Amino acid sequence: MDIFLNICKVTLEEGFMYAIMALGVYITYSILDFPDLSVDGTMPMGAIVTAVLILAGVDPWLCLGLSFAAGALAGCVTGLLHVKLRIRPLLCGILVYTALLSINLVILFAFNGGASVASFFRKPTIFSTFLGALIPEYVGGMYLRTMLVSLVVAVVCKLLLDVFLKTKSGLLLRATGNNEKYVTLLSRDPGNSKILGLALGNGFAALAGSVIAQSKGSADQQMGVGMVVLGLASVIIGLSVFKKSRLKATTMVILGSVAYKAVLTVALGLGLPTEYLKLLMALLFTLALVFSGRIGGKKGRASEC
């Protein structure tokens, strides 16, 4: 029973953390239909920015906002490459991701004494200060603060995104993903909506990196490996499995992230060697694509918001 409860706790902790990133992927992939690969760079960017700021004494809750801003800036670059320079979406993501590989390392080396890993285990984090300190550490003898704080952050992000998608800018963003020509007929520039959507998507990815780094007490460049696959799989699983429910698309994405992490956690709990984890991630992503194609044909769109 203790093993089962521990598996559930780990699944929910990681599921809620990565759900924040999945919400960002939902914006770019499902709403904008933009295959953005820069997530693999912006996610660790948020983690690294948070790590060096916490080491410098900055409030960990403020680090969340600053990491979001850093990711949003990178997303704007991706959007500008596509909108202003007419570079294909896939190549834009690759270019920004490649650039971030160096930028992230430069930040680490410059503000972390030349080390490639920033550790801040004994520093304050969102799990030990302000709102995090108000949540009980243990419930029923089990440490649940990390899970509960991650849940709160994920729900707040979901609610804010829901509100944004109902605003004028949000409606234009959804319309841009569905029909750019219609947006042009409204005398609006769809390019601006694309840049905004990519900024928000990568901002959420960096925010997720910030939360994950603070839960682990460290950050490094390798944290971003496979994040695109994880985010896309979470979105596809959520929008496919829960398609017939009356849940909002953002809620489906969060549940999809939890479900995806549940499969990975159970597999590791059953003794799967860690070197096979990325292979399992790729397999699950493939199954999610096949399954979504069979039950829905096309991936979830903005109309599902």
SERO-4910 file (N, C-alpha, C, O; in steps of 0.05 Angstrom, whole numbers):
BEGIN
 pado doro    nc1    nc2    nc3   cac1   cac2   cac3    cc1    cc2    cc3    oc1    oc2    oc3
  Met    A     17    -24      0      0      0      0     17     25      0     11     44    -14
  Asp    A     39     25     16     56     48     17     69     54    -10     72     77    -18
  Ile    A     77     32    -24     88     35    -51     69     47    -70     76     65    -86
  Phe    A     44     38    -69     23     49    -86     18     78    -81     15     94   -100
  Leu    A     16     86    -55     11    114    -48     35    131    -57     31    154    -66
  Asn    A     59    121    -55     82    136    -63     82    140    -93     90    162   -103
  Ile    A     74    120   -108     73    122   -137     52    143   -145     57    159   -163
  Cys    A     29    143   -131      8    163   -136     18    191   -130     13    210   -145
  Lys    A     33    194   -108     43    220   -100     63    231   -121     61    254   -129
  Val    A     81    214   -129    101    222   -149     88    229   -176     95    248   -189
  Thr    A     68    213   -183     54    217   -208     40    244   -209     42    259   -228
  Leu    A     26    251   -187     12    276   -185     31    300   -184     26    320   -196
  Glu    A     52    297   -168     72    318   -166     83    326   -194     81    349   -202
  Glu    A     93    306   -207    105    311   -234     84    318   -255     89    334   -272
  Gly    A     61    305   -252     40    310   -271     31    339   -271     27    351   -292
  Phe    A     27    350   -247     19    378   -245     41    397   -254     35    418   -266
  Met    A     66    391   -248     88    408   -256     90    410   -287     91    431   -298
  Tyr    A     90    386   -299     93    385   -328     67    394   -342     68    401   -366
  Ala    A     45    394   -328     20    404   -340     22    433   -347      9    442   -366
  Ile    A     38    448   -331     41    477   -337     54    480   -364     46    497   -380
  Met    A     74    464   -370     87    465   -396     68    455   -418     68    466   -440
  Ala    A     52    434   -411     33    424   -431     12    445   -439      3    445   -462
  Leu    A      5    462   -420    -13    484   -427     -1    503   -448    -14    512   -466
  Gly    A     25    507   -445     39    523   -465     40    510   -492     36    522   -513
  Val    A     45    483   -492     46    468   -517     18    468   -530     15    468   -554
  Tyr    A     -3    467   -513    -30    468   -523    -35    494   -539    -49    493   -560
  Ile    A    -24    516   -529    -28    541   -544    -15    540   -571    -28    547   -591
  Thr    A      9    531   -573     24    532   -598     15    509   -616     12    513   -640
  Tyr    A     11    485   -606      6    462   -622    -24    460   -630    -31    456   -653
  Ser    A    -41    462   -610    -70    457   -615    -84    482   -625   -101    480   -643
  Ile    A    -78    505   -613    -92    530   -621    -80    542   -646    -94    548   -665
  Leu    A    -54    545   -646    -41    559   -669    -33    539   -691    -27    548   -713
  Asp    A    -32    513   -685    -23    493   -705      6    500   -713     13    499   -737
  Phe    A     22    506   -693     50    514   -697     69    494   -684     69    493   -659
  Pro    A     84    478   -699    102    458   -687    126    472   -675    147    474   -689
  Asp    A    125    480   -650    146    496   -637    165    477   -622    158    466   -601
  Leu    A    189    475   -632    209    458   -619    226    474   -599    244    462   -586
  Ser    A    222    499   -597    238    516   -578    232    509   -549    247    519   -531
  Val    A    211    494   -544    204    487   -516    227    472   -503    231    476   -479
  Asp    A    241    456   -518    264    441   -507    286    460   -496    303    452   -481
  Gly    A    285    485   -505    305    504   -496    294    523   -475    308    531   -457
  Thr    A    268    531   -478    256    550   -459    250    538   -432    250    551   -412
  Met    A    244    512   -432    238    499   -406    263    499   -388    261    508   -365
  Pro    A    286    489   -397    310    491   -380    319    520   -376    332    526   -356
  Met    A    312    538   -395    319    566   -391    305    577   -366    317    591   -350
  Gly    A    279    570   -363    265    579   -339    277    568   -314    278    581   -293
  Ala    A    285    542   -315    298    529   -292    324    543   -285    330    548   -261
  Ile    A    341    548   -305    367    560   -300    365    589   -290    379    597   -272
  Val    A    347    604   -302    343    632   -293    334    632   -264    343    648   -248
  Thr    A    316    614   -257    307    612   -229    329    605   -210    332    616   -189
  Ala    A    346    585   -218    368    576   -202    387    599   -196    395    603   -172
  Val    A    396    613   -216    416    634   -211    403    658   -196    418    671   -181
  Leu    A    378    663   -200    365    684   -185    362    677   -155    367    694   -138
  Ile    A    354    652   -150    351    644   -122    379    644   -108    381    652    -85
  Leu    A    399    635   -122    426    637   -111    435    666   -105    451    671    -88
  Ala    A    423    684   -120    430    713   -116    412    725    -95    415    749    -89
  Gly    A    394    710    -84    377    720    -62    350    731    -70    336    743    -54
  Val    A    342    726    -95    316    736   -104    293    719    -94    297    694    -91
  Asp    A    271    731    -88    247    716    -77    239    695    -97    237    700   -121
  Pro    A    235    670    -88    229    648   -106    202    652   -121    199    642   -144
  Trp    A    183    665   -109    158    670   -123    161    691   -145    149    689   -166
  Leu    A    178    710   -140    185    729   -161    199    716   -185    196    723   -208
  Cys    A    215    695   -178    229    680   -199    210    667   -219    217    664   -242
  Leu    A    186    660   -210    166    648   -228    159    668   -250    159    661   -273
  Gly    A    154    693   -242    147    713   -262    170    720   -280    166    724   -304
  Leu    A    194    722   -269    217    728   -285    224    706   -305    232    711   -327
  Ser    A    220    681   -296    225    659   -314    205    659   -337    211    653   -360
  Phe    A    180    665   -330    159    667   -350    166    688   -371    163    684   -395
  Ala    A    176    711   -361    183    733   -379    206    724   -397    206    731   -421
  Ala    A    226    710   -386    249    701   -403    239    681   -424    248    683   -447
  Gly    A    221    663   -417    211    644   -437    194    658   -458    195    652   -482
  Ala    A    178    678   -449    161    693   -468    179    708   -488    172    711   -511
  Leu    A    201    719   -478    220    733   -496    231    715   -518    232    722   -541
  Ala    A    238    690   -509    248    671   -529    226    663   -549    231    660   -572
  Gly    A    201    661   -538    178    655   -556    173    677   -576    166    672   -599
  Cys    A    177    702   -568    175    725   -586    195    723   -609    189    729   -632
  Val    A    219    714   -602    240    711   -623    231    690   -643    234    694   -667
  Thr    A    220    668   -633    210    647   -651    189    658   -670    188    653   -694
  Gly    A    170    674   -658    149    686   -674    159    706   -694    149    707   -717
  Leu    A    178    722   -686    189    742   -704    204    729   -728    202    739   -751
  Leu    A    218    707   -723    231    693   -744    211    683   -765    217    684   -789
  His    A    188    674   -755    168    663   -773    153    686   -787    148    685   -811
  Val    A    144    706   -772    126    726   -783    142    747   -800    133    754   -822
  Lys    A    164    756   -790    179    777   -803    199    766   -825    202    779   -846
  Leu    A    211    744   -819    231    733   -838    220    710   -854    235    700   -871
  Arg    A    195    703   -850    182    682   -866    196    655   -865    196    640   -885
  Ile    A    208    649   -843    220    623   -839    199    603   -830    181    609   -815
  Arg    A    201    578   -840    181    558   -833    181    553   -803    201    554   -790
  Pro    A    157    547   -793    153    543   -764    173    523   -752    184    528   -731
  Leu    A    176    500   -765    194    479   -754    222    489   -751    236    484   -731
  Leu    A    232    504   -772    259    514   -772    262    536   -751    284    539   -739
  Cys    A    241    552   -747    243    573   -726    248    562   -699    265    571   -684
  Gly    A    233    540   -692    237    527   -667    265    515   -664    277    517   -642
  Ile    A    275    503   -685    301    492   -684    323    513   -680    341    509   -665
  Leu    A    319    535   -694    339    557   -692    340    569   -663    361    573   -652
  Val    A    316    574   -652    315    585   -625    325    565   -605    340    572   -586
  Tyr    A    318    540   -608    327    519   -589    358    517   -590    371    514   -569
  Thr    A    369    517   -614    398    516   -617    412    540   -604    432    537   -591
  Ala    A    400    563   -608    412    587   -595    410    586   -565    429    594   -551
  Leu    A    388    575   -555    384    573   -526    403    553   -513    410    555   -489
  Leu    A    413    534   -528    433    515   -517    457    530   -507    468    524   -486
  Ser    A    465    550   -523    489    566   -515    481    587   -494    496    591   -475
  Ile    A    458    600   -498    450    621   -479    447    610   -451    455    623   -432
  Asn    A    434    587   -449    430    575   -422    457    568   -409    460    573   -385
  Leu    A    475    558   -424    502    552   -413    517    577   -405    531    577   -385
  Val    A    514    598   -421    527    623   -415    517    634   -388    532    644   -372
  Ile    A    490    633   -385    478    642   -359    489    626   -336    496    637   -315
  Leu    A    490    599   -340    500    582   -319    529    588   -312    536    592   -288
  Phe    A    546    590   -332    575    594   -327    580    622   -315    597    625   -298
  Ala    A    564    642   -324    569    669   -315    560    674   -287    573    690   -272
  Phe    A    538    662   -279    527    668   -252    528    644   -233    516    645   -212
  Asn    A    542    623   -241    544    599   -223    572    590   -220    577    566   -216
  Gly    A    591    608   -221    619    601   -217    631    582   -237    650    567   -231
  Gly    A    620    582   -261    631    565   -282    621    536   -282    630    520   -298
  Ala    A    603    529   -263    593    502   -262    569    499   -281    555    518   -286
  Ser    A    566    474   -291    544    469   -310    518    461   -296    498    457   -310
  Val    A    519    458   -270    495    451   -255    493    471   -232    511    475   -216
  Ala    A    469    484   -229    465    503   -208    448    490   -186    426    481   -190
  Ser    A    460    487   -162    447    474   -139    440    495   -118    456    512   -111
  Phe    A    416    493   -107    407    511    -86    389    497    -66    368    506    -59
  Phe    A    399    474    -57    383    456    -40    375    470    -14    353    465     -4
  Arg    A    391    486     -3    386    498     23    374    526     21    371    540     41
  Lys    A    367    534     -3    355    561     -7    325    560     -6    313    539    -10
  Pro    A    312    582      0    282    583      1    271    578    -27    283    587    -47
  Thr    A    248    565    -29    234    560    -54    205    565    -50    196    572    -28
  Ile    A    189    563    -71    160    567    -69    147    546    -51    125    550    -42
  Phe    A    161    524    -46    150    503    -29    156    508      1    147    492     18
  Ser    A    171    529      7    177    534     35    172    563     44    177    570     67
  Thr    A    163    580     26    158    608     32    130    617     24    118    604      7
  Phe    A    121    639     35     96    652     28     73    632     28     67    619     48
  Leu    A     59    629      5     36    611      4     43    582      9     28    567     21
  Gly    A     67    575      0     76    547      3     79    540     33     73    517     41
  Ala    A     87    559     49     91    554     78     64    551     92     63    540    114
  Leu    A     42    561     80     16    559     92      3    531     88    -16    524    103
  Ile    A     13    516     69      3    490     64     17    469     82     41    469     84
  Pro    A      1    452     95     14    432    113     34    415     98     29    407     75
  Glu    A     56    409    111     77    392     99     67    363     96     71    351     75
  Tyr    A     55    353    117     47    325    118     17    323    122      5    337    138
  Val    A      5    305    107    -23    298    110    -25    268    112    -18    253     93
  Gly    A    -34    258    135    -36    230    139     -9    216    140     -6    193    132
  Gly    A     12    231    149     38    220    151     54    220    125     76    209    124
  Met    A     43    231    103     56    232     77     62    261     70     44    278     73
  Tyr    A     86    266     59     93    293     51     79    300     25     84    288      4
  Leu    A     61    320     26     44    327      3     47    356     -5     33    365    -23
  Arg    A     64    371      9     65    400      3     73    405    -26     62    423    -39
  Thr    A     93    390    -36    102    395    -64     80    390    -83     76    405   -102
  Met    A     64    369    -79     42    363    -97     21    384    -96     10    393   -116
  Leu    A     14    394    -71     -7    413    -68      1    440    -80    -16    454    -93
  Val    A     25    449    -75     35    474    -86     35    473   -117     27    492   -130
  Ser    A     44    450   -128     45    447   -157     17    447   -168     12    458   -190
  Leu    A     -2    435   -154    -30    435   -162    -41    464   -163    -54    472   -182
  Val    A    -35    479   -142    -45    507   -141    -33    523   -165    -48    538   -178
  Val    A     -8    521   -170      4    536   -192     -8    527   -219    -13    544   -236
  Ala    A    -11    501   -223    -23    491   -248    -52    501   -252    -59    509   -274
  Val    A    -67    501   -230    -95    510   -232    -97    540   -238   -113    549   -253
  Val    A    -80    555   -225    -79    584   -230    -72    590   -259    -84    607   -272
  Cys    A    -52    576   -269    -45    579   -298    -68    572   -316    -73    586   -335
  Lys    A    -81    550   -310   -104    541   -326   -127    562   -326   -138    568   -346
  Leu    A   -133    573   -302   -154    592   -300   -147    618   -314   -164    630   -328
  Leu    A   -123    627   -312   -114    651   -326   -115    647   -356   -123    665   -370
  Leu    A   -107    624   -365   -108    618   -394   -137    617   -404   -143    627   -425
  Asp    A   -155    605   -388   -183    605   -395   -194    633   -398   -209    639   -417
  Val    A   -187    650   -379   -197    678   -380   -186    692   -404   -200    707   -418
  Phe    A   -160    688   -410   -147    701   -433   -160    693   -459   -165    710   -477
  Leu    A   -166    667   -462   -178    657   -487   -206    668   -492   -216    665   -515
  Lys    A   -218    680   -472   -244    692   -476   -243    722   -481   -263    735   -487
  Thr    A   -219    733   -479   -215    762   -485   -213    766   -515   -213    747   -531
  Lys    A   -213    791   -524   -211    797   -552   -185    786   -564   -185    775   -586
  Ser    A   -163    790   -550   -137    779   -560   -138    749   -561   -127    737   -579
  Gly    A   -150    736   -541   -152    707   -541   -169    697   -564   -162    676   -576
  Leu    A   -191    710   -570   -208    702   -592   -194    705   -619   -196    688   -637
  Leu    A   -178    727   -621   -162    731   -646   -141    709   -648   -135    700   -670
  Leu    A   -129    701   -625   -110    680   -626   -122    654   -636   -110    640   -652
  Arg    A   -145    647   -626   -159    623   -634   -167    624   -663   -166    605   -678
  Ala    A   -176    648   -672   -184    651   -700   -160    649   -718   -162    638   -740
  Thr    A   -137    659   -710   -113    657   -726   -105    627   -731    -97    620   -753
  Gly    A   -109    611   -710   -103    582   -714   -122    568   -732   -114    549   -746
  Asn    A   -147    578   -733   -167    565   -750   -167    576   -778   -169    560   -797
  Asn    A   -165    602   -781   -167    614   -808   -154    642   -808   -166    661   -799
  Glu    A   -129    643   -818   -114    668   -819   -128    689   -837   -127    713   -831
  Lys    A   -139    679   -858   -152    698   -877   -176    712   -864   -181    736   -870
  Tyr    A   -190    698   -847   -212    711   -834   -203    733   -815   -216    754   -814
  Val    A   -180    729   -802   -169    749   -784   -161    774   -801   -164    796   -792
  Thr    A   -150    769   -824   -141    790   -842   -166    807   -851   -164    831   -853
  Leu    A   -188    793   -856   -213    806   -864   -223    824   -842   -238    843   -847
  Leu    A   -216    818   -817   -225    834   -794   -206    858   -790   -208    872   -770
  Ser    A   -187    862   -809   -168    883   -808   -149    880   -784   -140    900   -772
  Arg    A   -143    855   -778   -124    849   -757   -100    833   -769   -103    819   -788
  Asp    A    -77    836   -757    -53    823   -767    -50    796   -752    -45    795   -728
  Pro    A    -54    774   -767    -51    747   -754    -22    743   -744    -18    726   -726
  Gly    A     -3    756   -755     25    753   -746     28    761   -717     43    748   -703
  Asn    A     15    783   -709     16    792   -681      5    771   -662     15    766   -641
  Ser    A    -17    758   -671    -29    737   -655    -10    713   -652     -9    700   -631
  Lys    A      4    707   -674     23    684   -673     46    690   -653     53    673   -637
  Ile    A     56    714   -655     78    722   -636     68    721   -607     82    711   -590
  Leu    A     44    731   -603     33    730   -576     29    701   -566     36    695   -543
  Gly    A     18    684   -584     14    656   -576     40    642   -570     42    626   -551
  Leu    A     60    647   -586     86    634   -581    100    645   -556    113    630   -542
  Ala    A     96    670   -550    106    682   -526     93    669   -501    107    661   -482
  Leu    A     67    666   -502     53    653   -480     60    624   -477     65    615   -454
  Gly    A     62    610   -499     68    581   -498     96    576   -486     99    559   -469
  Asn    A    115    592   -495    142    588   -484    145    600   -456    162    591   -440
  Gly    A    128    619   -450    128    630   -423    119    609   -403    130    606   -381
  Phe    A     98    594   -410     88    572   -393    110    550   -391    113    538   -370
  Ala    A    124    545   -413    145    524   -412    167    532   -392    176    516   -377
  Ala    A    175    558   -394    196    567   -375    186    568   -346    201    562   -328
  Leu    A    160    574   -343    148    574   -316    149    546   -304    155    542   -281
  Ala    A    142    526   -321    144    498   -312    172    491   -304    176    477   -284
  Gly    A    191    500   -320    219    495   -313    227    507   -286    242    495   -271
  Ser    A    216    530   -280    221    543   -255    210    527   -231    224    523   -211
  Val    A    185    517   -234    173    501   -213    188    475   -209    193    467   -186
  Ile    A    195    462   -231    209    436   -230    237    440   -217    245    423   -200
  Ala    A    251    461   -224    277    466   -213    275    470   -183    292    460   -167
  Gln    A    255    485   -174    252    491   -146    244    466   -130    251    463   -106
  Ser    A    230    447   -143    223    422   -129    248    404   -127    250    389   -107
  Lys    A    266    406   -146    290    389   -145    314    402   -131    332    389   -121
  Gly    A    313    429   -130    335    443   -117    359    446   -135    381    452   -125
  Ser    A    356    443   -161    378    446   -179    368    450   -207    344    445   -213
  Ala    A    385    459   -225    378    463   -253    402    459   -271    425    465   -263
  Asp    A    397    448   -295    418    445   -315    406    443   -342    382    442   -345
  Gln    A    423    444   -362    414    445   -390    399    419   -398    381    420   -415
  Gln    A    406    397   -387    395    371   -395    366    367   -387    353    348   -395
  Met    A    355    385   -370    328    383   -362    308    385   -385    286    376   -383
  Gly    A    317    398   -407    298    403   -429    296    380   -449    280    382   -468
  Val    A    313    360   -447    313    338   -466    286    323   -466    278    313   -445
  Gly    A    273    322   -489    248    307   -491    223    322   -483    202    310   -481
  Met    A    226    348   -476    202    362   -466    181    367   -488    157    367   -481
  Val    A    189    369   -513    170    372   -535    153    348   -537    128    349   -539
  Val    A    165    324   -535    150    299   -537    131    297   -513    108    289   -516
  Leu    A    141    303   -489    124    301   -465    100    320   -467     78    312   -461
  Gly    A    105    345   -475     84    364   -478     63    356   -499     39    357   -494
  Leu    A     73    348   -522     54    340   -543     38    316   -536     14    315   -541
  Ala    A     51    296   -523     37    272   -515     16    279   -495     -6    268   -496
  Ser    A     22    297   -476      2    304   -456    -22    318   -468    -45    312   -461
  Val    A    -17    335   -488    -39    349   -501    -56    329   -517    -81    330   -516
  Ile    A    -43    312   -533    -58    293   -550    -73    273   -533    -96    267   -539
  Ile    A    -61    262   -512    -74    243   -495    -98    257   -481   -120    245   -480
  Gly    A    -94    281   -471   -116    294   -457   -139    300   -475   -162    295   -468
  Leu    A   -134    311   -499   -155    319   -517   -168    295   -530   -191    297   -540
  Ser    A   -154    272   -531   -166    248   -543   -182    232   -523   -205    225   -528
  Val    A   -169    225   -501   -182    208   -481   -207    221   -469   -227    208   -464
  Phe    A   -205    247   -463   -227    261   -450   -244    277   -469   -258    296   -461
  Lys    A   -242    271   -495   -256    286   -515   -286    287   -512   -299    308   -516
  Lys    A   -298    265   -503   -327    264   -501   -337    276   -474   -362    277   -470
  Ser    A   -319    284   -457   -328    296   -432   -335    325   -437   -330    336   -458
  Arg    A   -347    338   -416   -354    366   -418   -333    384   -406   -338    407   -400
  Leu    A   -309    373   -402   -288    388   -390   -276    408   -410   -277    404   -434
  Lys    A   -265    430   -399   -251    449   -417   -226    436   -427   -215    418   -415
  Ala    A   -217    446   -450   -193    434   -463   -169    437   -445   -152    419   -444
  Thr    A   -167    459   -430   -144    463   -412   -144    442   -389   -123    433   -381
  Thr    A   -168    436   -380   -170    415   -359   -162    388   -371   -148    372   -357
  Met    A   -170    382   -395   -162    357   -408   -132    355   -411   -120    333   -407
  Val    A   -119    377   -417    -90    377   -420    -76    370   -393    -57    355   -393
  Ile    A    -86    382   -372    -75    376   -345    -79    346   -339    -60    333   -329
  Leu    A   -102    335   -344   -108    307   -339    -90    290   -357    -81    268   -349
  Gly    A    -86    299   -382    -69    284   -400    -40    283   -390    -27    262   -393
  Ser    A    -30    304   -378     -3    305   -367     -1    285   -344     19    271   -342
  Val    A    -21    285   -327    -21    267   -304    -22    238   -314     -8    221   -303
  Ala    A    -39    232   -334    -41    205   -344    -15    196   -357     -6    173   -353
  Tyr    A     -2    214   -371     23    207   -384     45    201   -364     60    182   -366
  Lys    A     47    218   -343     67    214   -322     60    189   -306     78    176   -296
  Ala    A     35    182   -304     27    158   -289     38    133   -303     48    115   -289
  Val    A     36    132   -329     47    109   -344     77    107   -340     87     85   -335
  Leu    A     91    129   -342    120    129   -338    128    121   -310    146    105   -306
  Thr    A    114    131   -290    120    125   -262    115     96   -256    131     83   -243
  Val    A     93     85   -266     86     57   -262    107     39   -275    116     19   -263
  Ala    A    115     47   -299    136     31   -313    162     30   -298    174      9   -295
  Leu    A    170     53   -287    195     54   -271    191     38   -245    209     25   -235
  Gly    A    167     40   -233    162     26   -209    162     -4   -212    168    -19   -194
  Leu    A    156    -13   -237    156    -42   -243    184    -52   -251    187    -76   -257
  Gly    A    203    -34   -250    231    -43   -255    242    -37   -282    263    -47   -289
  Leu    A    229    -19   -297    240    -11   -324    266      4   -320    266     24   -305
  Pro    A    287     -5   -332    313     10   -330    310     38   -340    296     43   -360
  Thr    A    323     57   -326    320     85   -333    330     92   -361    321    111   -374
  Glu    A    348     76   -372    359     81   -399    338     77   -420    341     85   -443
  Tyr    A    316     63   -413    294     58   -432    272     78   -430    252     76   -444
  Leu    A    275     98   -412    253    117   -407    246    133   -431    222    136   -438
  Lys    A    266    144   -445    261    160   -469    248    143   -491    231    153   -506
  Leu    A    256    118   -493    244    100   -512    214     96   -506    197     96   -524
  Leu    A    208     93   -480    180     90   -472    165    116   -478    141    114   -486
  Met    A    177    139   -473    164    164   -480    157    166   -509    135    175   -517
  Ala    A    176    158   -526    171    159   -555    149    139   -563    132    145   -580
  Leu    A    148    116   -550    128     96   -556    100    106   -548     81    103   -563
  Leu    A     99    118   -524     73    129   -515     63    151   -533     39    154   -538
  Phe    A     82    168   -542     75    190   -560     64    178   -587     44    188   -597
  Thr    A     76    157   -597     67    145   -621     39    133   -618     22    137   -635
  Leu    A     35    120   -595      9    108   -590    -12    130   -587    -35    127   -596
  Ala    A     -5    152   -575    -23    175   -572    -31    186   -599    -55    193   -603
  Leu    A    -12    189   -617    -18    199   -644    -37    180   -659    -56    189   -672
  Val    A    -31    154   -657    -48    134   -671    -76    134   -659    -95    133   -674
  Phe    A    -77    134   -632   -103    133   -619   -119    158   -625   -143    156   -630
  Ser    A   -107    181   -625   -121    206   -630   -131    207   -659   -153    217   -665
  Gly    A   -116    195   -678   -124    195   -705   -148    177   -710   -164    182   -727
  Arg    A   -150    155   -695   -172    136   -698   -198    147   -687   -219    142   -698
  Ile    A   -196    161   -664   -221    170   -652   -230    198   -660   -253    206   -656
  Gly    A   -211    214   -670   -219    241   -676   -208    251   -703   -217    272   -712
  Gly    A   -190    237   -715   -178    246   -740   -159    269   -736   -135    264   -736
  Lys    A   -169    293   -732   -151    316   -729   -147    323   -700   -165    318   -684
  Lys    A   -125    334   -694   -119    341   -666   -138    363   -656   -150    377   -671
  Gly    A   -139    364   -629   -157    384   -617   -150    412   -626   -127    420   -628
  Arg    A   -171    428   -632   -167    455   -642   -177    475   -621   -186    468   -600
  Ala    A   -175    500   -629   -182    521   -610   -212    520   -604   -220    530   -583
  Ser    A   -228    508   -621   -257    507   -616   -264    491   -592   -286    492   -582
  Glu    A   -245    475   -582   -250    458   -559   -245    472   -533   -249    461   -512
  Cys    A   -237    498   -534   -232    513   -509   -257    516   -493   -256    528   -471
***
